[in-house]
């Protein structure tokens, strides 16, 4: 019988153990984070995942429907026709001399992007709880993907709006687009920022208070009437104008309408207020979102 013998650890194996113990992890997940640590670098590394979320949100919305993506055009068209009949022909609200159809469609397209970003972002934690509980990725990727997918829908509706502009110009309507069109990307950024900021604040709060989901849906519809979507700012009595101007979307809608249609006025002070409001609400939302992210699975 052979005698069992123990040999000392070879130098090569010792060095291998040492190298293993000194390896550095590429990703360290820990609960301690700064309040404004948005991990934007991680968002960029997970850009492929964000694009998958965008595809999921954009394609699956009207999947297995008869009209499919045409709903992106049908919804603003039907809404605009309704506003034109009710507020233009029945209530006879002034539209600053602009064609009623274009006046209402411009407000509808802008407000729809903001409202959709807000409502869908507000359900980030509740709708994705099962996914968040199984795998790690930067949670902010979901709200960002919502902004991008809604931006695609906004682009489709915006091109639809431009087509109607061309039709009215051919029919002889006097429209006066101006250099404020160059500020359109900034206006879109402000709409997205306001929707994101309000949405992630509500999403953080809905982890404990589910009633907010229903309040948001009702509140967004109600808030639309506190913005110049179906009426012009010039038609508002002077005593009520400060209330309307307090809505950060008011200046955005007015600037968009003035840029492409030439009606109304642009207030630089109002745009500065809306931009500052957007920055503040995004910062507050990011702080609350990061605070809730670490513990939301205990309450969802």
Rosetta silent file (secondary structure, phi, psi, omega in degrees, C-alpha in Angstrom):
SEQUENCE: XXXXXXXXXXXXXXXXXXXXXXXXXXXXXXXXXXXXXXXXXXXXXXXXXXXXXXXXXXXXXXXXXXXXXXXXXXXXXXXXXXXXXXXXXXXXXXXXXXXXXXXXXXXXXXXXXXXXXXXXXXXXXXXXXXXXXXXXXXXXXXXXXXXXXXXXXXXXXXXXXXXXXXXXXXXXXXXXXXXXXXXXXXXXXXXXXXXXXXXXXXXXXXXXXXXXXXXXXXXXXXXXXXXXXXXXXXXXXXXXXXXXXXXXXXXXXXXXXXXXXXXXXXXXXXXXXXXXXXXXXXXXXXXXXXXXXXXXXXXX
SCORE:     score description
SCORE:     0.000 S_00000001
   1 L     0.000  134.591 -179.402    0.000    0.000    0.000 S_00000001
   2 L   -74.601  145.056  179.632    1.281    3.368   -0.951 S_00000001
   3 L   -85.283  130.804  177.283    1.924    5.782    1.865 S_00000001
   4 L   -73.392  134.426 -178.891   -0.130    8.989    1.750 S_00000001
   5 L  -130.848  145.371  177.263    2.049   12.008    1.822 S_00000001
   6 L  -106.862  129.666 -179.721    1.214   15.705    2.115 S_00000001
   7 L  -107.548  145.819  178.749    3.200   18.139    0.076 S_00000001
   8 L   -65.368  155.470  179.934    3.495   21.828    0.851 S_00000001
   9 L   -62.232  132.445 -177.906    1.573   24.283   -1.268 S_00000001
  10 L   -71.986  154.437  179.060    3.447   25.097   -4.410 S_00000001
  11 H   -59.120  -34.451 -178.418    4.535   28.677   -5.063 S_00000001
  12 H   -66.143  -42.513  179.843    2.350   28.823   -8.163 S_00000001
  13 H   -68.585  -34.818  177.877   -0.820   27.911   -6.261 S_00000001
  14 H   -63.385  -42.469  178.807    0.045   30.380   -3.499 S_00000001
  15 H   -66.748  -33.384  178.585    0.404   33.186   -6.013 S_00000001
  16 H   -65.300  -42.197  178.236   -2.887   32.163   -7.620 S_00000001
  17 H   -64.160  -39.377 -179.415   -4.670   32.408   -4.254 S_00000001
  18 H   -65.030  -41.187 -179.571   -3.075   35.755   -3.603 S_00000001
  19 H   -68.034  -34.203  179.018   -4.120   37.090   -6.971 S_00000001
  20 H   -65.880  -41.694 -178.058   -7.671   35.815   -6.418 S_00000001
  21 H   -70.407  -20.583 -177.606   -7.946   37.527   -3.058 S_00000001
  22 L  -100.944    5.767  178.696   -6.677   40.785   -4.506 S_00000001
  23 L   -63.552  146.846  178.168   -9.047   40.844   -7.485 S_00000001
  24 L  -106.023  133.133  178.782  -11.118   43.993   -7.813 S_00000001
  25 L   -75.281  145.415  177.328  -14.835   43.744   -8.575 S_00000001
  26 L   -74.838  -29.652 -176.983  -16.137   45.685  -11.541 S_00000001
  27 L  -137.841  127.748  177.659  -19.385   46.525   -9.727 S_00000001
  28 L  -118.396  119.519  179.400  -19.997   46.936   -6.019 S_00000001
  29 L   -99.297  118.762 -179.321  -23.626   47.190   -4.857 S_00000001
  30 L  -140.522  155.155 -175.147  -23.964   48.854   -1.493 S_00000001
  31 L   -81.062   -9.316 -175.800  -26.807   50.667    0.296 S_00000001
  32 L   -91.723  114.751 -178.639  -24.827   53.804    1.104 S_00000001
  33 L  -138.186  151.816  174.762  -25.337   56.470   -1.519 S_00000001
  34 L   -74.081  157.638 -176.153  -25.197   60.204   -1.688 S_00000001
  35 L   -60.290  -39.149 -177.533  -28.464   62.047   -2.052 S_00000001
  36 L  -105.777   25.802  178.857  -27.721   63.248   -5.578 S_00000001
  37 L   -81.496   92.082 -177.226  -25.841   60.179   -6.739 S_00000001
  38 L   -84.361  -10.082  179.833  -27.720   59.572   -9.992 S_00000001
  39 L    52.748   52.421 -179.681  -25.141   57.092  -11.309 S_00000001
  40 H   -65.089  -30.148  176.235  -25.266   58.585  -14.787 S_00000001
  41 H   -62.679  -38.592  177.337  -22.230   56.515  -15.742 S_00000001
  42 H   -66.823  -38.443  177.722  -24.225   53.367  -15.008 S_00000001
  43 H   -58.338  -39.735  179.342  -27.107   54.649  -17.108 S_00000001
  44 H   -68.427  -40.017  178.984  -24.726   54.952  -20.051 S_00000001
  45 H   -66.516  -28.650 -179.855  -23.341   51.445  -19.492 S_00000001
  46 L   -98.267   25.899 -177.287  -26.899   50.095  -19.386 S_00000001
  47 H   -63.147  -31.521  177.317  -27.946   51.971  -22.523 S_00000001
  48 H   -64.763  -38.947  177.709  -28.753   48.706  -24.312 S_00000001
  49 H   -66.321  -39.904  177.958  -31.198   47.837  -21.545 S_00000001
  50 H   -60.629  -42.065  178.610  -32.758   51.291  -21.787 S_00000001
  51 H   -64.455  -34.507  175.441  -33.279   50.760  -25.521 S_00000001
  52 H   -66.007  -40.076  176.220  -34.964   47.440  -24.785 S_00000001
  53 H   -63.405  -40.200  178.798  -37.278   49.196  -22.344 S_00000001
  54 H   -61.282  -46.175  179.196  -38.014   51.826  -24.989 S_00000001
  55 H   -62.176  -41.276  178.963  -38.889   49.153  -27.508 S_00000001
  56 H   -61.252  -47.074 -176.985  -41.070   47.402  -24.923 S_00000001
  57 H   -68.017  -38.352 -174.650  -42.954   50.582  -24.032 S_00000001
  58 H   -78.736  -42.899 -174.132  -43.380   51.773  -27.606 S_00000001
  59 H   -80.201  -41.718 -172.125  -44.243   48.498  -29.345 S_00000001
  60 H   -75.689  -15.038 -174.651  -46.313   46.768  -26.677 S_00000001
  61 L   -61.435  -46.794 -178.235  -48.661   49.718  -26.034 S_00000001
  62 L  -114.959   27.686  177.508  -50.849   49.101  -29.079 S_00000001
  63 L   -68.080  141.947 -179.565  -49.841   45.527  -29.791 S_00000001
  64 L    62.415   31.982  171.909  -52.684   43.314  -31.027 S_00000001
  65 L  -111.124  159.874 -175.785  -54.859   46.310  -31.828 S_00000001
  66 L   -69.295  -47.342 -176.911  -56.544   46.955  -35.159 S_00000001
  67 L   -84.812  -22.104  177.868  -55.078   50.394  -35.799 S_00000001
  68 H    60.408 -133.683 -178.176  -51.753   49.734  -34.082 S_00000001
  69 H   -61.645  -14.671  178.369  -49.378   52.756  -34.171 S_00000001
  70 H   -62.518  -18.596  177.383  -52.086   54.801  -35.895 S_00000001
  71 H   -62.364  -25.943  177.021  -53.497   55.384  -32.418 S_00000001
  72 H   -64.495  -22.894  177.954  -50.638   57.859  -31.917 S_00000001
  73 H   -98.068  -34.217 -176.971  -52.362   59.962  -34.593 S_00000001
  74 H   -66.762  -41.603 -176.501  -55.984   59.150  -33.831 S_00000001
  75 H   -61.102  -54.314  178.653  -55.830   60.276  -30.201 S_00000001
  76 H   -64.825  -30.772  179.539  -54.607   63.863  -30.773 S_00000001
  77 H   -66.046  -47.942  179.974  -56.865   64.171  -33.825 S_00000001
  78 H   -65.514  -39.225  178.498  -60.031   63.189  -31.927 S_00000001
  79 H   -63.723  -42.706  179.852  -59.049   65.346  -28.956 S_00000001
  80 H   -64.124  -42.442  178.651  -58.429   68.336  -31.216 S_00000001
  81 H   -62.274  -41.766  179.130  -61.764   67.884  -32.997 S_00000001
  82 H   -62.340  -46.265  179.599  -63.553   67.680  -29.639 S_00000001
  83 H   -63.145  -38.512 -178.561  -61.864   70.847  -28.357 S_00000001
  84 H   -64.375  -41.677 -178.975  -62.626   72.653  -31.625 S_00000001
  85 H   -71.159  -48.319 -173.005  -66.319   71.817  -31.420 S_00000001
  86 H   -75.215  -54.194 -173.816  -66.792   72.375  -27.677 S_00000001
  87 H   -88.009  -28.525 -178.741  -64.473   75.272  -26.874 S_00000001
  88 H   -85.871  -47.984 -174.036  -64.185   76.852  -30.321 S_00000001
  89 H   -93.784  -34.711 -178.537  -67.684   76.627  -31.767 S_00000001
  90 H   -89.315  -56.575  179.679  -69.901   76.270  -28.701 S_00000001
  91 L   -76.914  -21.757  178.501  -68.037   78.208  -25.995 S_00000001
  92 L    55.269   48.168  175.796  -66.444   80.467  -28.659 S_00000001
  93 L   -75.735  139.914 -179.156  -63.221   80.996  -26.739 S_00000001
  94 L   -68.912  149.997 -179.000  -60.746   83.286  -28.546 S_00000001
  95 L  -125.625   30.488  178.100  -57.657   81.744  -30.161 S_00000001
  96 L    57.625   30.736  178.197  -55.533   84.866  -30.766 S_00000001
  97 L    78.794    3.959 -179.980  -56.608   84.965  -34.408 S_00000001
  98 L   -88.946  154.545  173.562  -55.165   81.529  -35.146 S_00000001
  99 L   -56.190  131.779 -174.570  -57.102   78.718  -36.854 S_00000001
 100 H   -57.191  -42.484 -176.822  -58.988   76.947  -34.100 S_00000001
 101 H   -60.924  -46.995 -179.355  -57.890   73.487  -35.192 S_00000001
 102 H   -68.611  -36.647  178.874  -54.173   74.354  -35.124 S_00000001
 103 H   -59.124  -49.750 -177.326  -54.537   76.292  -31.872 S_00000001
 104 H   -73.002  -33.956 -179.741  -56.034   73.314  -30.045 S_00000001
 105 H   -68.752  -38.251  178.832  -53.784   70.748  -31.708 S_00000001
 106 H   -62.316  -44.521  177.817  -50.614   72.589  -30.701 S_00000001
 107 H   -66.223  -37.900 -178.811  -51.712   72.663  -27.068 S_00000001
 108 H   -65.560  -45.030 -178.268  -52.849   69.044  -27.180 S_00000001
 109 H   -62.388  -44.774 -179.037  -49.565   67.701  -28.602 S_00000001
 110 H   -66.961  -48.074 -177.008  -47.444   69.564  -26.050 S_00000001
 111 H   -65.778  -36.225 -178.926  -49.625   68.737  -23.059 S_00000001
 112 H   -61.221  -41.150  179.751  -49.956   65.071  -24.046 S_00000001
 113 H   -63.358  -47.558  178.607  -46.182   64.568  -23.945 S_00000001
 114 H   -61.526  -49.162 -175.597  -45.869   66.141  -20.501 S_00000001
 115 H   -65.033  -39.358 -179.956  -48.921   64.360  -19.079 S_00000001
 116 H   -67.418  -41.961  176.684  -47.925   60.951  -20.449 S_00000001
 117 H   -59.573  -42.317 -178.195  -44.393   61.257  -19.070 S_00000001
 118 H   -66.454  -51.109 -174.061  -45.788   62.191  -15.665 S_00000001
 119 H   -67.015  -41.262 -179.112  -48.431   59.486  -15.398 S_00000001
 120 H   -73.509  -37.182  177.676  -46.282   56.633  -16.694 S_00000001
 121 H   -67.224  -31.146 -178.280  -43.218   57.643  -14.692 S_00000001
 122 L   -66.208  -13.872 -179.665  -45.338   57.864  -11.550 S_00000001
 123 L  -105.844   19.822 -175.304  -45.899   54.083  -11.729 S_00000001
 124 H   -56.846  -53.619 -175.563  -42.209   53.169  -11.968 S_00000001
 125 H   -72.078  -42.409 -175.819  -41.916   51.281   -8.673 S_00000001
 126 H   -67.987  -44.548 -176.434  -45.391   49.738   -8.615 S_00000001
 127 H   -75.088  -23.316 -175.810  -45.370   48.468  -12.211 S_00000001
 128 L  -115.848   21.422 -176.524  -41.794   47.133  -12.104 S_00000001
 129 H   -59.758  -43.669 -178.509  -41.642   45.759   -8.555 S_00000001
 130 H   -64.945  -40.117  179.264  -41.175   42.144   -9.673 S_00000001
 131 H   -67.528  -43.144 -179.888  -38.393   43.094  -12.072 S_00000001
 132 H   -63.441  -31.146 -177.479  -36.629   45.272   -9.500 S_00000001
 133 L   -79.542   -7.338 -175.541  -36.733   42.443   -6.957 S_00000001
 134 L  -108.576  -31.597 -173.008  -34.940   39.955   -9.233 S_00000001
 135 L  -144.014  150.797  179.490  -32.055   41.723  -10.907 S_00000001
 136 L   -94.431  136.247  166.915  -29.933   44.798  -10.369 S_00000001
 137 L  -163.326  159.672 -179.046  -29.726   47.670  -12.810 S_00000001
 138 L   -60.586  119.665 -173.847  -29.934   51.434  -12.275 S_00000001
 139 L   -63.103  -25.458  179.954  -33.584   52.013  -11.423 S_00000001
 140 H   -67.053  -11.445  178.846  -33.546   55.398  -13.107 S_00000001
 141 H   -63.103  -32.214 -179.224  -33.263   53.520  -16.403 S_00000001
 142 H   -68.613  -51.665  175.978  -37.015   52.895  -16.361 S_00000001
 143 H   -59.335  -37.961  179.313  -38.100   56.566  -16.100 S_00000001
 144 H   -63.823  -41.181  178.981  -35.500   57.527  -18.719 S_00000001
 145 H   -64.862  -33.060  177.705  -36.833   54.886  -21.104 S_00000001
 146 H   -66.028  -41.676  177.918  -40.349   56.256  -20.581 S_00000001
 147 H   -61.211  -41.932 -177.046  -39.186   59.738  -21.563 S_00000001
 148 H   -70.276  -44.735 -179.472  -37.541   58.399  -24.718 S_00000001
 149 H   -63.959  -38.639  176.918  -40.457   56.199  -25.806 S_00000001
 150 H   -70.816  -28.184  176.323  -42.885   59.078  -25.262 S_00000001
 151 H   -65.711  -35.259  176.307  -40.513   61.339  -27.184 S_00000001
 152 H   -64.238  -45.122  177.783  -40.907   59.033  -30.186 S_00000001
 153 H   -62.481  -40.681  178.052  -44.688   59.309  -29.880 S_00000001
 154 H   -61.879  -40.254  179.970  -44.380   63.089  -29.519 S_00000001
 155 H   -62.770  -40.884  178.124  -42.248   63.239  -32.678 S_00000001
 156 H   -62.979  -46.686 -179.136  -44.904   61.346  -34.642 S_00000001
 157 H   -67.519  -32.984  178.949  -47.653   63.647  -33.389 S_00000001
 158 H   -67.307  -42.187  176.122  -45.491   66.715  -34.027 S_00000001
 159 H   -62.693  -38.325  175.696  -44.963   65.714  -37.668 S_00000001
 160 H   -59.841  -42.990  177.515  -48.733   65.198  -37.875 S_00000001
 161 H   -62.605  -42.975  178.383  -49.175   68.745  -36.550 S_00000001
 162 H   -63.213  -34.888  178.197  -46.725   70.113  -39.151 S_00000001
 163 H   -63.616  -41.425  177.579  -48.693   68.364  -41.895 S_00000001
 164 H   -68.382  -34.173  175.023  -51.858   70.159  -40.801 S_00000001
 165 H   -58.903  -46.949  178.508  -49.894   73.427  -40.687 S_00000001
 166 H   -60.334  -39.542  179.350  -48.926   72.912  -44.327 S_00000001
 167 H   -62.783  -44.785 -178.468  -52.539   72.166  -45.225 S_00000001
 168 H   -68.861  -33.988  176.808  -53.802   75.376  -43.594 S_00000001
 169 H   -64.833  -41.813  177.408  -51.072   77.429  -45.261 S_00000001
 170 H   -62.093  -34.851  179.429  -52.141   76.051  -48.649 S_00000001
 171 L   -77.718   -3.336  175.564  -55.722   77.000  -47.773 S_00000001
 172 L   101.038   10.559  178.736  -54.576   80.586  -47.168 S_00000001
 173 L   -70.033  144.224 -178.585  -54.251   80.745  -43.386 S_00000001
 174 L   -95.668   96.431  176.880  -51.897   83.438  -42.110 S_00000001
 175 L  -109.541  148.397 -175.489  -49.354   81.710  -39.910 S_00000001
 176 L  -132.069   71.095  173.333  -46.141   83.367  -38.806 S_00000001
 177 L   -59.983  148.348 -175.781  -43.482   80.875  -37.656 S_00000001
 178 L  -140.612 -174.583 -173.317  -40.457   82.687  -36.308 S_00000001
 179 H   -66.791  -11.306  176.319  -36.958   82.186  -34.949 S_00000001
 180 H   -63.879  -12.871  175.217  -38.338   80.881  -31.640 S_00000001
 181 H   -57.839  -31.190  179.763  -38.510   77.549  -33.462 S_00000001
 182 H   -63.464  -21.336  179.332  -34.812   77.241  -32.621 S_00000001
 183 H   -87.207    2.417 -177.655  -35.794   77.028  -28.948 S_00000001
 184 H   -57.339  -44.499  177.274  -37.984   73.952  -29.605 S_00000001
 185 H   -58.162  -37.327  178.067  -35.375   71.448  -28.256 S_00000001
 186 H   -66.336  -38.987  178.141  -35.192   73.459  -25.025 S_00000001
 187 H   -63.870  -41.086  177.721  -38.981   73.437  -24.748 S_00000001
 188 H   -64.573  -40.658  177.274  -39.036   69.662  -25.213 S_00000001
 189 H   -60.821  -40.690  179.236  -36.323   69.314  -22.554 S_00000001
 190 H   -66.873  -40.380  176.996  -38.407   71.380  -20.144 S_00000001
 191 H   -62.130  -45.636 -179.893  -41.507   69.274  -20.811 S_00000001
 192 H   -64.698  -42.635 -179.579  -39.548   66.069  -20.260 S_00000001
 193 H   -64.076  -42.342  178.496  -37.874   67.414  -17.117 S_00000001
 194 H   -64.948  -43.191  177.629  -41.157   68.532  -15.572 S_00000001
 195 H   -63.213  -41.443  179.754  -42.782   65.185  -16.360 S_00000001
 196 H   -66.126  -46.905 -177.065  -39.792   63.283  -14.981 S_00000001
 197 H   -61.154  -52.456  179.095  -39.523   65.365  -11.810 S_00000001
 198 H   -63.662  -39.194 -175.917  -43.184   65.170  -10.867 S_00000001
 199 H   -65.388  -44.890 -177.676  -43.394   61.538  -11.953 S_00000001
 200 H   -73.075  -26.126  173.585  -40.517   60.177   -9.863 S_00000001
 201 H   -65.795  -47.230  179.839  -41.749   62.082   -6.808 S_00000001
 202 H   -66.032  -39.373 -179.671  -45.166   60.467   -7.136 S_00000001
 203 H   -62.029  -37.073  178.063  -43.627   57.053   -7.899 S_00000001
 204 H   -68.110  -36.310 -177.746  -41.629   57.225   -4.671 S_00000001
 205 H   -78.046  -28.123 -179.119  -44.713   58.164   -2.673 S_00000001
 206 L   -72.219  -11.263  175.728  -46.946   55.502   -4.229 S_00000001
 207 L   -64.125  -25.175  177.857  -44.792   52.762   -2.675 S_00000001
 208 L  -111.120  -33.169 -174.810  -46.657   53.542    0.556 S_00000001
 209 L  -120.107   93.022 -175.180  -49.745   55.409   -0.586 S_00000001
 210 L   -68.937  -20.586 -178.784  -51.373   53.649   -3.525 S_00000001
 211 H   -61.815  -23.512 -178.063  -54.230   56.160   -3.655 S_00000001
 212 H   -62.931  -26.667  178.842  -51.881   58.624   -5.300 S_00000001
 213 H   -59.815  -42.725  179.928  -52.045   56.622   -8.531 S_00000001
 214 H   -75.700  -33.810  178.916  -55.715   57.528   -8.949 S_00000001
 215 H   -66.135  -36.169 -179.937  -55.158   61.073   -7.751 S_00000001
 216 H   -65.604  -45.447 -179.413  -52.462   61.605  -10.402 S_00000001
 217 H   -60.525  -41.785  178.298  -54.704   60.489  -13.258 S_00000001
 218 H   -73.391  -40.637 -176.679  -57.448   62.839  -12.119 S_00000001
 219 H   -65.194  -37.049  179.839  -55.057   65.632  -11.178 S_00000001
 220 H   -65.927  -41.530  177.372  -53.307   65.708  -14.568 S_00000001
 221 H   -63.895  -39.877  179.662  -56.630   66.101  -16.362 S_00000001
 222 H   -69.494  -37.945 -178.349  -57.628   68.859  -13.964 S_00000001
 223 H   -65.791  -24.246  179.636  -54.244   70.578  -14.246 S_00000001
 224 H   -60.364  -33.358 -179.027  -54.702   70.857  -18.007 S_00000001
 225 L   -80.139   -3.907  172.077  -57.367   73.490  -17.433 S_00000001
 226 L   -99.034   15.148  177.085  -54.844   75.512  -15.423 S_00000001
 227 L  -133.127  151.872 -176.844  -52.700   75.788  -18.567 S_00000001
 228 L   -75.758   61.058  177.015  -53.497   77.550  -21.876 S_00000001
 229 L   -87.245  -45.859 -177.323  -54.344   74.371  -23.761 S_00000001
 230 L  -107.435    4.157  176.748  -57.964   75.172  -24.643 S_00000001
 231 L  -148.397  163.643  178.566  -57.765   78.942  -24.204 S_00000001
 232 L   -95.122  152.734 -179.967  -55.231   81.693  -24.778 S_00000001
 233 H   -63.519  -30.232 -178.550  -53.460   83.513  -21.967 S_00000001
 234 H   -68.442  -20.025 -178.903  -54.700   86.835  -23.313 S_00000001
 235 H   -87.704   -3.246 -178.155  -58.313   85.804  -22.669 S_00000001
 236 L   -82.990  132.374  174.816  -57.747   85.228  -18.951 S_00000001
 237 L   -56.796  146.912 -173.450  -58.963   87.991  -16.607 S_00000001
 238 H   -57.528  -35.466 -176.230  -56.066   89.888  -15.039 S_00000001
 239 H   -70.794  -18.748 -179.761  -56.865   88.744  -11.506 S_00000001
 240 H  -100.400   -9.158 -175.900  -56.507   85.077  -12.496 S_00000001
 241 H   -62.398  -39.619  177.466  -53.364   85.348  -14.605 S_00000001
 242 H   -58.309  -33.703  178.450  -50.902   84.864  -11.694 S_00000001
 243 H   -67.591  -41.148  179.988  -52.561   81.509  -10.955 S_00000001
 244 H   -70.134  -39.383  179.964  -52.214   80.393  -14.564 S_00000001
 245 H   -68.675  -21.236  177.715  -48.639   81.656  -14.791 S_00000001
 246 L   -68.230  -21.676  175.998  -47.763   79.659  -11.678 S_00000001
 247 L   -73.749  117.066 -176.251  -48.228   76.525  -13.776 S_00000001
 248 H   -63.965  -16.911  178.878  -44.724   75.875  -15.226 S_00000001
 249 H   -81.223  -14.648 -177.552  -46.253   74.425  -18.388 S_00000001
 250 H   -59.873  -51.881 -178.404  -48.003   77.693  -19.242 S_00000001
 251 H   -65.672  -33.071  179.539  -44.924   79.446  -20.628 S_00000001
 252 H   -65.982  -46.186 -179.956  -43.834   76.299  -22.472 S_00000001
 253 H   -64.492  -44.350 -179.798  -47.170   75.946  -24.277 S_00000001
 254 H   -62.977  -41.618 -179.999  -47.302   79.644  -25.111 S_00000001
 255 H   -66.350  -41.623  178.696  -43.725   79.622  -26.452 S_00000001
 256 H   -62.298  -44.559 -178.830  -44.375   76.522  -28.577 S_00000001
 257 H   -66.361  -39.642  179.482  -47.550   78.033  -30.022 S_00000001
 258 H   -68.683  -38.292 -176.985  -45.842   81.346  -30.720 S_00000001
 259 H   -64.510  -42.972 -172.500  -42.824   79.681  -32.359 S_00000001
 260 H   -98.087  -25.109 -177.499  -44.764   77.608  -34.879 S_00000001
 261 H  -112.436  -21.504  178.852  -47.993   79.560  -35.346 S_00000001
 262 L    85.647    4.190  179.420  -46.983   83.113  -34.511 S_00000001
 263 L   -96.389  160.757  178.786  -49.845   83.690  -32.063 S_00000001
 264 L    73.120 -169.582 -179.230  -49.628   84.789  -28.469 S_00000001
 265 L  -130.964  159.405  176.674  -46.535   86.133  -26.785 S_00000001
 266 L  -110.793  127.676  178.549  -43.355   84.717  -25.299 S_00000001
 267 L  -105.543  113.345  178.439  -42.380   85.747  -21.791 S_00000001
 268 H   -63.783  -36.513  176.793  -38.664   85.380  -21.095 S_00000001
 269 H   -64.477  -40.984  178.100  -39.380   85.738  -17.407 S_00000001
 270 H   -65.206  -40.134  177.762  -41.999   83.006  -17.599 S_00000001
 271 H   -66.859  -38.725  177.321  -39.633   80.660  -19.451 S_00000001
 272 H   -63.136  -40.674  177.027  -36.877   81.353  -16.908 S_00000001
 273 H   -62.480  -45.002 -179.206  -39.340   80.520  -14.117 S_00000001
 274 H   -63.772  -40.678  179.790  -40.392   77.291  -15.866 S_00000001
 275 H   -66.188  -44.609  178.380  -36.781   76.251  -16.437 S_00000001
 276 H   -63.494  -40.599  178.192  -35.797   76.967  -12.814 S_00000001
 277 H   -61.442  -41.803  179.130  -38.906   75.129  -11.613 S_00000001
 278 H   -61.097  -45.948 -179.560  -37.945   72.164  -13.806 S_00000001
 279 H   -61.702  -45.340 -178.610  -34.408   72.013  -12.391 S_00000001
 280 H   -63.458  -44.112 -176.291  -35.649   72.216   -8.789 S_00000001
 281 H   -69.587  -32.799  177.275  -38.331   69.561   -9.260 S_00000001
 282 H   -69.463  -40.967  178.609  -35.883   67.169  -10.953 S_00000001
 283 H   -64.121  -47.258  178.604  -33.355   67.597   -8.125 S_00000001
 284 H   -61.603  -43.101  178.929  -36.018   67.053   -5.453 S_00000001
 285 H   -62.397  -40.053  179.396  -37.362   64.062   -7.357 S_00000001
 286 H   -64.503  -40.077  179.016  -33.879   62.541   -7.695 S_00000001
 287 H   -63.217  -48.930 -178.796  -33.263   62.899   -3.956 S_00000001
 288 H   -65.931  -40.679  179.890  -36.569   61.271   -3.016 S_00000001
 289 H   -59.998  -44.990 -179.769  -36.183   58.588   -5.688 S_00000001
 290 H   -67.016  -35.641  179.464  -32.732   57.607   -4.398 S_00000001
 291 H   -67.861  -40.551 -176.469  -33.923   57.523   -0.807 S_00000001
 292 H   -79.002  -30.414 -175.949  -36.872   55.276   -1.581 S_00000001
 293 H   -53.837  -36.760 -174.855  -35.008   53.031   -4.030 S_00000001
 294 L   -72.290  -24.026 -172.595  -33.040   51.299   -1.260 S_00000001
 295 L  -127.191    5.272 -171.660  -36.085   50.220    0.760 S_00000001
 296 H   -65.704  -26.599 -178.633  -39.074   50.243   -1.572 S_00000001
 297 H   -65.398  -20.002  178.229  -39.214   46.432   -1.840 S_00000001
 298 H   -77.528  -18.454 -175.360  -40.224   46.310    1.833 S_00000001
 299 L  -116.041  -20.485 -178.658  -43.325   48.402    1.207 S_00000001
 300 L   -68.782    0.000    0.000  -44.429   47.651   -2.379 S_00000001
